[in-house]
């Protein structure tokens, strides 16, 4: 497999999805023109024709295409990462975390199964691939263990079931500080489709005096109120676009207030 092809494919998909959520146009070309303008204003110019070539070759045709590292870095920054290496490393971390959790998922059968996997897969059909991976990773046995072994097994089963419960939650809601995974059948008014990256990385910074650098910080300004967040996107409370923190904003709204208070 060509180097970084899966990562490039995922990157292009996420860039297109973000641009489509921001653009007023709904057509493919309209979304790419919006992306072209954003990249020109905030990063480095990239023609919509070039992105279209990347997208159709890598995403639609699943063929490799040589993209300059500087372009991959800028597309990663558009998603809120420092560069392409940072984007790749986060997905490796997520994959490693899931693999570690699955490796601890041990179910002991005594009289009846602790969990019926076919039923789980039937009810959670959109998790079919994950379910298949889980099935292949289960260690099922019926041997008798010592007391200490049983405690360890109980802990492993609890961790495994916790993983299954997390994976089964396909929605999330904003609690004023962060996104919380939730079952979609709940009656909460602010439920939206789950975004694992937002659940893991998007938080409101409630104490601005902890901010000492512009790196990795975004802000929104609405009705003269400035709020700070740990990732790019929109302020969930008022739907205003977030902007990357600048030295000017850092000095005006954080450092200058700190010096006054002192």
Secondary structure, 3 states (H helix, E strand, C coil): CCCCHHHHHHHHHHHHHHHHHHCCCCCHHHHHHHHHHHHHHHCCCCCHHHHHHHHHHHHHCCCCCCCCHHHHHHHHHHCCCCCHHHHHHHHHHHHHHHHHHHHCCEEECCCCCCCCHHHHHHHCHHHHHHHHHHHHHCEEECCCCCHHHHHHHHHHHHHHHHHHHHHHCCEEEECCCEEEEECCCCCCCCCEECCHHHHHHCEEECCHHHCCCCCCCEEEEECCEEEEECCCCECCCCCCECEECCHHHHHHHHHHHHHHHC
